[in-house]
Amino acid sequence: MKKNILLFLILILSFSILTGCGKSNKEENTIKIGVSPVPHKEIVENIKDDLKSEGINLEIIEFIDYVKPNLALADKEIDANFFQHEPYMNDFKKERNIDIASLGKIHVEPLGLYSSSYKSIDELKEGSTIAIPNDPTNGGRALLLLEKNGLIKLNKDSGLAATEKDIEENPKNISFKPMEAAQLPRVLKDIDGAVINGNYAIEAGLTPTKDALILEDKDSPYANIIAIRAGEEKEEKFQKLIKTLQSEKIKKFIEEKYNGAVIPGF
């Protein structure tokens, strides 16, 4: 009787080990990725079959806020997320004391300078007025874009949080009019120019790659990234993920699908 009980216990233990290994192998070949609906979900849906052929099962989990995806990543509820740019991630990880990192850039939702009066920034006259977003993130982005294109010069220490107070040189004496981002396309006819987010430009019938006088490019610090837990960057499944997302196939998909409202960031 004792021998039978012992044999029974050994069989149960062996079964547990085998099933445990099976589960582990399955987890090793699965990436649970948290995404925003557009364009992030649409982009990653295009690589599911490619990763499957590489032996990776991609599970896509949709989030509609900008807090839960990072907390879920830190808590190991998901393996990666795709919804944010690096400046946002860096601020979030410091505020919440979590250790996450960027795996790589995927796309930029570009900010651009638009005008109904001028066809190039060289035509801007002395004392022109340019409307910019009034929120800190996009306001800073707008000023950095104008600086990159030689319209102003900012204090070297201003960084990504630049404000109008950080402007040190303004050769054309441009006046800035902060406004709610969604309202900017509506004032184009009444102002010399406006720096508009890509999504609002598209909604207004503008094509960023054609209509913007100047436009953020793939080198923008605000490119949307794949985030994972720090220290896992070299894992094979994540290397396959970033390689597939930074492919010519995805570059072409982004360019054709979004008509300039989203541009490749790699």
N, C-alpha and C positions, 0 to 999 in steps of 0.2 A: 504493500500500500504506500509506504514512504517513497519507494522508488518511483511509483506512478505519479505521486504528487510532485516529486522533484523533476521528473520528466516534463510534466505539465507546466511547471513554472519556467523551465528552460525554454519550452516552446513559445510561451507567452513573451518572454524576454527577447527571444530571437525575432519574433514577429514585430515587436515594438521597435527594435533596432532597425529592421528592414524598412518598415513603414516610415520611420523617422528619417532615414536616409533618403527615401523617395521624396518626401516632402521637402527636404533640404535641397535636393537637386532641382526640384521644380521651382523653388523660390530663387535659386541661383540663376535660373534661366528666364525669370520674369522681371519685368520692370513695370511698377505701378507709377504712372506719371499723372500728376495733377495739373490741369490746364484751365485757362480761361476759354470761353466759347469761341470768340473770334479775335484774331485769326489763328490762335494757338492750337485749338482742337482740330481745325481744318488742316493745319500743316502736319501735325503728328499722325492724323488718320492716313495720310499719304505714305507713311513709312511702315505701317503695320506689316504688310506683306514682305517688304524688304528685310525687316528684322526677323520675321518668321523663317525666312530662308536661311538666316544666320543662326537659327536655333534659339531666338529670343522671342518670348511672348510679351507683347506690349498691352498693358491694361490701362485704358484712358479713363481718368476720373475727373469730372467737370466741377469746377468751383466758380462761384459767382461773386466772391469777395477777394480782397487782397491780404487777408490776415491768416485765414485757415490753411492755405497751401503751404506756408512756411512752417507753421506749427505742426501740421501733419507730417511734414518732412522730418523735422527735428525729432518727433515722437515715433518715427519709423512706421507710420501708418501708410506712407507712400515712399517710393524710392527716389523720386525726382519731381521737380515741378517746372512749369513753363508758363510764366505770366508776367514777369517783372523785368525791370532793367537793373543793372548792378548798383547804381547809387541807392535805389530803394532797398535792395537786398542788404547792402552794407549798413544802412541806417536801422533797418529792422533787426538785424542780428545783434547789433550793439544794444538796442533798446530792450530786446527780449532775452539777451544773453544766450543765444543759440549758435552752434558752429556749423554753418552751411557755406557752400562755396560755389562759384561759377564753373560750369563745365565748358562753356563756350557760348559765343554770340550766334544768334540765329537771324533775327530781323530787326529792322528799325521802322517805327511808325513815325515818319519824318515831319518835323516842324519846318515850315517854309515861310518866306516873305513874299507876299502877294500885293499887287497893285493894279488898280483900274486906270491909273494915269501914266504909269511908266513901264517900259519894257526891259529896263536894266537898272541896276543900282547906280550906275554912272550918271543916270538922268536925274536922280534925286536932287532937288534944289536945296539951297541954304535955308535952314529953318523948317524943313519938312517935318510933318508929324507922322509917327509910326505907332500904331496900337499894338500892344503886346498882352499876353495873358496875365491876369492879375494874381494867379496862384503862385506861390514861391517856386515850385519845381519848374513849371513851364515858363515863368517869367525869367528865371535864370537861364534856362535853355535858350530863350529868345535872344537875350543879350550875348550869350556865348556865340550864337550863330552870327549875329551882326558883327561881333569882334573878329571872328574867323574870316569874315569877308571884308574886313578893313573899314567898316563904317564907324566903329568906336574902338576905344582901348580901355580895358578894365584893369583895376588894381590887381596886381599879380597874386595877391593872397585871397582874392574873392572866391575862387573856386567855383563849384557847381551851384552854390547858393548866392550867386551874384545878384545885386539889386542896382537900381539906378544910382544909388549913392556910391557905388564902386566904379562909376565911369570916370576915368581920368582924362581921356582925350575924346573930343567929339567934333571933328573938323567941320562937319556940315551943320553944327548946332541943331541936331535933330531933337525934337521934343517927343517924349514918350507918353502914351496914353494907356495906362493899364485898364483892361476890361475883362469881363467874364469870357472865358475862352470860347464858349458856344456862340457868343454874340459877335465875334470878330468878323466873320464873313459878311454880316449885314451892314457893316460900316465902310466897306471897301470903296463905295462910290463917294463917300463924304470925307475921305482921308487920303493921305498920300500913300500909305501902305499899312499892312497889318501882318503880324507874324501869327500864322494859324496852324493848329494841329492837323495832322493828316486826315483824321476821320471827319473833322468838321469841314475841311476843304472839299473832300469828296461829296459830302452831303450837300454842299453848296454848288455842286456841278463843276468844281475845279479839278484838274488833273495835275497833281503835284509835280510830276516829272516834266510837264510841259508848261504849266502856267506859273510856277514859282520863279521869282527872280533869283532867289538863292534857296538852297534846300539842304537839310542835314543829309549826310551820306553814311556809308557803312562804318566810318570811323567815329561816329557819334558815341559819346559815353553812355547814351541812353538806349543802346541796342538791347533788345529783349534777349534773355539768356536762359539756358538750362541750368537749374540749380540742383545740387545734390549735397549730401552730408560731406563735410570736410574730411579728407583722408581716403575717400572712395573713388577719387578721380581716375585712378589707373586700373580699376576693375574692368575686366574684359567686356562685360555687357554694357558698361557706360561708354567705353571707347567705341563700341559698335554703334551705340545710340548717336553720339555726336558726329561720327563719320557719316552716318546715313542722313542726318539732318543737314549737315554742311556739304551736301552733294550737289552736283549739277542739276539733278532731277528736281530737288527742292528749290533751288535757285530759280529755275525756269517756272516752276509752279507759282512761286511768289510773284514773279514779274508779270506773269500772264493773268493770274487770278485777281490781283488787287490794283492793277492799273496805276501804280505809283503811290497808293495810300500806304502800302507796306513795301519796303525794299529789303533785299538780302543784306545781312549784316556780316557776312563772311567772305 
